[in-house]
């Protein structure tokens, strides 16, 4: 029996649409894998930076959810935070691991990581502003940040979230030049800067997230579970 020609004419556009959707999905997945591959480069060189980036990404997602980001925007936020320090691959390890204060020249070199990271990511065409998250995560509302001394609304909202997550996680972890400070001192530091250097809404989101947590370890554990639920499609982790 011959196929109904009307049915064929109806089904062809549908098949084409399905094929196009599948192709776009494959391209999207390839782009996500590219971002994860860049994160893996940092992990091979420096496990500390890899752990830091992952925790900043998970905390950023939790704050983004409280601020009303939709799933698509949360995915971009997660991926941007996951590679926010990728530019540090260009910084000598002996400087990054230095147990004392940086010289002016060393500090300038370390601060270049934000622009270097953006330059690495800029050629990759992504549906999220990941390179802007990377280049702006050290900008501050009052213009005291780097590299472009951006102020206020000129700073991408995602970058303002990563800025808070970055400082908080850094203070809650051991560094070559000091021991971890813990949740309360880290939160107090960010509260002092709320509305001046850090986005006040983002700091309030952090306060809400940490309100019931007294242990850094339990906080990271809870955030990892939440991130898996929120951005499982791009997380590529079990």
N, C-alpha and C positions, 0 to 999 in steps of 0.2 A: 504494500500500500504506500502511495506517495505521501510525503509529508505535506501538511497544509501550508501553502505558501504564505498565508497571512500570519500563521504562527511563527514561521521563520523570520519574517520581517519584524515581528514584535520582539523576538528573542535575541536577535543580533545586537541591537543597541544595548540590551541588558548584559549580554556576554561581554561586550566591549567595555562597558562600565565596570563590570566585575574584574576584568583583566587589568584595567587601568588602576583600579583601587588596590589590587594585589601588587602591581608594580610600584605604586607609590608607597605602599606599606614596606616593601622590600628595600626601597631607597631610604626610607626613614630609619629602618632597622640598621642599615649599613652606616648611616650617619651617627646613630647612637653608639654603634660599635667603635667608630672612629674616636669618639670622645672617651670611651672607656679605655681604648688602647693608649691614648695620651695619658690618662690617669695611671695606667699600668707602668708607663715609662718612669713616672715619679716613684712608684712603688718599688721598682727594681733598684733605683738609685738610693732611695731614702724611705724606709718604712715609717719613720716618724711623720714625714710630710703626707704620706699616703693615708695614715690613720687620721691625721688632722683633717685632711680634705674630706674624707668620708663622714666624719662626725659633724663637720661644718655643714655638709650637704644635708644630713639627716635633721639637724637642728633647724636649718633654713626652711626645709619643707614643713616642719611643725609650725614655725612662725608664719609661713606663707598661708597655711591652712587657716590659722586664726585670723589672718588679715583678709580672708575671703578670696584667695586666688583659686581659679578653677583648675581642673586636672591638667589641662594643656600647659598652663602657665607654671604650675608646680613642677612639671617634668623639666621644663627649661631651667627653672630655678635650681633644681637638683643637679642637673648636668653642669650648669655653670659653676655651682659651688664645688662640685666634684673635681674640677680642674682649675680652681681659682688661683692656685699657687704653681701651676705648671711651668711658669717662667723661671722658677727656681732651679730648673735643670741647667740653666746657664750660669748659675752662681757657684763658685768653688765651694766644695763641701767643707773645707777647713774654715771658711768664713761662716757658713750657716751653723756649724757646730761649735763655734767659738764660745768658750765659757765665760767670757768677759765682755765688757761693752765694746761696741764697734767704734772704729775711728770714723772720722767724717767721710773719708774715701770709701770705707767698707759699707757704711750706711747708705751712701749714694748708690753703690753697686747693688746692695740688697733691694733697695727701693725700685730699682729698674725692673724687677721681676714682673710687676704688674703690666708694664708696657710690653715686655718681651712675651709674656703669656698671650696678650691680645694679638701680637704680631704672628704668633704661632697659629692661633685659631682663626684669624681673619680670612685666610683663603678658603676655609671650609664653609660651604653654604649650608646653613642650618635654619630651621624654622623658629629658632629662639635666639635672643640677643646675647649669646653666651660670651662672645668676645668683649661685649660692653660690661657684663658682670665682672669679668676677669680684670679689665683695665681700671674699673671704678671701685673695686672693693676696698681700697684704702683712701678713697675720697671721704671728706667729712663735711657736714652741713655748713659749718662756718668757714669753709675754704682752707682749712689747715691741713688737709690731706694731700695726697699725691696720686698720679703724676701731674694732673692738669689743674689742681686747686679749684675743682668744681664746688659750687655752693647749692644748697637747698634742692629745689625741684630739678635742677640740672643733672642731678645724680639719679640714675635709674632706680626705681623702687626695689628691684631684685638685688641691686648692688648694695642698697642700704640695709637690706636684710642680711646679706652675706657679711657685711662689715660688722654687724653686731654679733653674729654667730662666730665669726673669725676671732674677735677679741675675747669673747666668752670662753670658747674652747681652748684658746691659747693659755688663758689664765687658769683653767681647770686642769691643765696637763703639765707634766714636768718639762722644763726647758733646760738647755745646756747651762744657762747662767742662773737658774733658780728652780726651786721646787714648786709643785702645783700649789695654787692658792686656795682652791676650793670654790664651791658654789656661791657662798655668801659674799666673800670679798670681790669675786668677779662680777656678781650682780650689782654690788654697791658701786663699783667703778663705772659701770654702764649707766646706772641711775643718775650718777653725777653729771654724766655727759648727755642725758636725754634732753632733746630739744635744742642742744647747743652743737655738739659734734655728731650725735647719733639720733636717728629718727625716733621720736618719743613713742609713736605707735608701735614700732618694732620692739622697743625696750619693754613696753607694757605687755606685748605678746610673750616675750621671754619671761617676764615676771610670772605670768599665768602658767606657763609651761613648767617652770621650776618650783612653783609654790608648794607642791606636795612631795618634792624630791629633796632629800637631805644627803643622798649619796651620789657622787658623780657616776659611779659604775651603774647604779640602777637607772639613772637618767639616760645614759647612752643606750642601755638595753631597751628601755621603753621607746626611745626615739627610733631605734633600728626597726622595731616592729611596726611602728606607725608609718615610717617611710616606705616599708615594703607594701603596706596597704595602700598608701597614697600614690606611689609612683612605681608600682611593680613592673609596668611595661618597659621602663627605661632603666631600671636598676640593674638588671642582668646579674643578680645575686640570689643565691638560694635563701 
